[in-house]
Amino acid sequence: MKIMLDHPILARFAPLLRKEAGDGHEWLLATKSDRDSDRDSDTARTRAEIAEVEVFIGARMSEAVAAAATKLRLVQVAGAGYDGIPIHALPDTVAVANTFHHGKSIAEHVLMCTLMLSRQVMATDRALRTGRWDNVAVQPDRPLAETLSGKRIGIIGLGEIGTEVARLCGALGMRVRAVRRNPATPLPADVHVDWVRGADDLPMLLADADFVVVTTPLTPGTTGLIGPAELAAMGPGTALINVARGPVVAEDALYEALRERRIRAAALDVWWAAPPAPPSRLPFGELDNVIMTPHNSGHTRETFEERAREIAANIVRLERGEPLTNLLTRR
């Protein structure tokens, strides 16, 4: 089969993809000029080559490319999110699948952020860089840091990421609560929580949490899910950690809540804009109670190795005429 790999990170794992997918395939790799082109356009080279491609691996595809892909059999999304693929423009005969394997990596990032916030790492790091010792030995009246054991963590969404967050935080003795679309869905046997409830109980979760972790997918129903009322429900002792999508949280409301310290802090790995634009139109970087990371919480070697193996396995299944994994529902 002719396979187009149009993803700069997975391209680093092309040897693994080729090995796992087996011999006999022709691979087309996106060039640097393709990747550097405008996010909303595509090159003539890509449009010309896609006409002969049977498998497309990537995160973005224009409608023009979709229309030119007359031999396409599978669009394999390079990650979990498929908002960059014009599924509506693809024929019903084209299968669309995604892949995950980022839950553990993102959960470790969440745990890192809870530790940084509870141990006041940002403030003490800044102080020591200027030569000032910011600890209780020098300042006896300074507030002490706290351990995570016994702290309450509320998780919004309990899919792969949320479940891994619950597993890690529970192992440290944190009290885990969650809301999810279907609270009756069973959890793995090694994941222990105080309770799991439906979305209607979000205010209860927010009001009784030291940390709130957002892991829910971005949908029309979750856009702006955390707005002024929800931030007010959290209160000044609560920290927000968002590893979902930026627009799940109201941008202006969050900035004002942080600036006025109506919530304690935030750790933001997802934003309201994408490169090369600034992450936000508001100066979050000027706030001293925000941990800022560039949407890289899931970017570990293990994540992409496992994705490469799963994608290759789907290529093998397609070649053999076997059912594919992680197929997306076509509506």
N, C-alpha and C positions, 0 to 999 in steps of 0.2 A: 504494500500500500504506500501511497504518497502521503507523508505526514508533515505538517507545518508546525514548528515550535516557535511561537511568537510570545515568549515570556522571558525577560532578561535574567530573572533569578533561576528559573528552572533550566535555562540554557546552560548554567554552570553544572547542571547534573545530566547533561545530554549523554555522556558516556554510560551512565547508569540506566537511563531510559532506553538507549539502544540495546544494551546488554539484556535487560529484562524483557523487552518487547520482542526480541528474537531477530534473526537475520531476514534479509529479503525486502526490507522496507527502504524507501528513499526518504531521507530527512531534509527538510528545508528549514534553515535557521534564520530568524530575523536578523538583519544587519543593524549595526549601531545607528546608521542614518534612519532606518525605520523607527527605532525606539526613540530617537531624538526628534522625530517629526511631531507635529501638533497632535495633541491627545484626541482631538475630534476629527482628524483626517486620516487618510491612509495613503501609502505610496502607490504609484502605478505598478511598481514591481510586485507588491503584495496582491493587488487586484488581478494582475496577469497570472500569477502563480496559483492563486486559490482556485482557479477554474479546474485544475487537475488534481486538487487535494481531496483526499477522502477523510482525513482526520486533522482537525485543527485544535491545537493546544495553546491556550492563552487566556487572558483576562479581559481583553477588549477586542471588539470587532465592530466595524462600521456597517451600516445597512448596505452600503455599496459593495463591500466585500462579501456580505451575506448573499446578496443578489447574484454575485459572480461565481459563487461556490456551487456550481451545478452538479458536481460529483460528490459533494460532501455527504458523509455517513454519520460522523460523530464530531460534535463540538465538546471537547473535554476542557472544562473550565479549570484553570490552574490553581484555584483555591476554593474557598467556600462561597464567597460573594459572586453573583452572576449578573449584577446590575449593568455591567459593561458589555454584555452580550445581547444583541437585539433578537431575542428568542421569537418574537412575533414575526420577524422578517424571514425566519428560516422555514423551509418546507416541513410538513409534519413527518416526513420520512427521515429527517435528521434527528438523531438522538442527542440529547444534551445532558451531560453529567458534570458533577462537581466533585471536590475532594476536600478533606479536612486535615486531621492530624496536627492541628495547632493548639489543641486544648491544653496539653501539659505545659507547653512553652509559655502560653499566655497566663496560665494559672501561676507559674513560677514568677512571672512579671508582677502579677497582682500581689503575690505574697511579698515580693521585694518592696513594693510600694507601701504595703501596710507596715512593714518593718521600718522603712525609712521615715514614715510619718510618726509612728509610735516612738521611735528613738530620736526624733528631732534631727535627723541627719542633715537636712538642708540648711537649717540655721547654724548648727555647729560647724559644718563644713565652711560656710561663708565666713564665719567669724575667725576660724583658725587660718584661713587664707590671708587674712589681714593682720595676723599675729596676735589675735585676741583669744584667750582661753575661755571658752563659754561652757563651764561645767560647775557642778555644785561645790567642788573643792575650792574654787576661786570665788564663786558667787553662792554663798550658802542659802540664799532665799530663792534661787532659781528653781522653777518647777522641775520635778524629776521626770525622767522618761518612764514609760510603762511597758510591761510585757504584753504579749497578745493573748495569753491564756485567760479565758473568761470574758474576753471582749466579744461583742455581738457584731456579727457581720451579716448584712442582708444582701442577698443576691437576686437581681432582677433578670430572670431567664435562667433556665436550668438545662441547657443543651450540653454539648460536649465541653464547652469552656466552663460554664457555670458548675457543672458536675465536678470537673477537675479542681476548680477553686474550692468547692465545698469539701472535697477529699483532703486537700492540703491544709486548709484552715482548720478543719475538724481535727486533724492529726496533731495540731499545735494547741488543742484545747479551746479553740474559739467556739462560741455558740453560733451555730449556723441556722439562718432562716432564709426562706426563698419564696418568691412568687413566680408562677409560670402559667402558661396558657392552659395546660391540663395538669392540675395538681395530683391527679390520681395515677399518673405515669410512674411505674415503680423505679426506684433508684438502685444502683449497684449495691451489693450487700456490704461493701466496705465504706460506703458513704453514709455518715450519720448526721442528721439534722434535727433541730428542735421542732421545726414544722415546715411544711410546704403548702402554700395556699394559692388561690387564684388571684387574677389581676385586681379584683375588687378590694383585696386586702393590702394593696400597695401602701396606702397611708399608714397602716399599722406597722408595716415593715420599716418604713422610713422613720417613723417616730421613735422606734426602739432599736436603733442601730448605732454602733460606733463607726462602722465603715459600711458604705453602700457601694456595691459593685454592679455595674451595668454591663450585661452580656447579651441582651436581647437583640435579635436581628432588627435592622431598619426596615420598616414597612410603613405604609400610610397610617396604620394604627399606632405605631410606636414613635412616629416623628413628633418631637416636642413632648415626649412622655414625662420627662423631668423638667417641669416649668416652675414658675414662681411659687405656686402653691406647694409643690412637692419639695422644693428647696426650703421653704419656710417650715414644712413639717419635719425636716431633718434637724434643724436647729444648730446652734453654735458649737456643739461638741462633736459633730459628725463630719467625716471626710468622705468625699465622693471619688470613686475610681471608675473611669469609663474606658473600657476596651472593646466596645461594641461599634458604634458609628457616632460621629460627632452630632448629627442632627437629632439623635434620640434625646439629647439634652438641649434646652433652649439656650442659645449662645449668650444673648444679652443678660438673661436672668442669672446665669451661672457667674458671669463676670462680676455683676454687681453684688451677688451674694458673697463672693470671695473677697472683693475689694472692701466691702463693708464688714467682713468677717461674720456674716450671718450664718455661714458654715465654716468649719475649722480649716479645711484644706481640700485640695483636689489633686488627683493624679490623672493626667489626660494623655492617652496614647492615640486617640482619634480626634479628628478636627472637622471643621466646617468648610475647608478648602483642601485642594490637592496640589502637589508640586506642579509647576514651580511657584505657585502663588504662596503667600504667607499662610500659616495655618488658620489664622483668624483675622478678622478686620479689627479686633479689639486687642489691646496690649496685655495679653495674659503674661507675657514674659517679664513685665514690670512688677508682677505680684510676687511676694516672697513666700506665699503659701500654696504654690502650684508646682508639681513635678510635671515636666513637659518631655514627652518622648515622641519621635517622628513615625508613629504607626508601625513600630517594629517589634511589638511584644511577641509576635509569633515567628519572628525571623530567626530561627535556629537551624543548624544543619540537620537535626533530626526531623524537623517539620518537613523540609523539602526532600530529604531522602525518602521518607515514607510516602509523600505525595508522588514522587517519581515512580516508586514501585507500584503504587495503586493505579496510576495512569497507564503504566506499561501493561499491567494486568488487564485493564479494560481494552487496550489495543489487541491483546492476545484473544480476549473473549470475542471482540468484534470480528476478528479474522476467522475464528472458529464457528461463528454463528451462535455463541452462547449468550445468556442474559448478562447485561452490563450492570455494574454496581453504581449506586448513588445517582440514578436517573432522576432528572427533574420533571415535575408534572407539567405537561403542556396544556395550556388553557386557551 
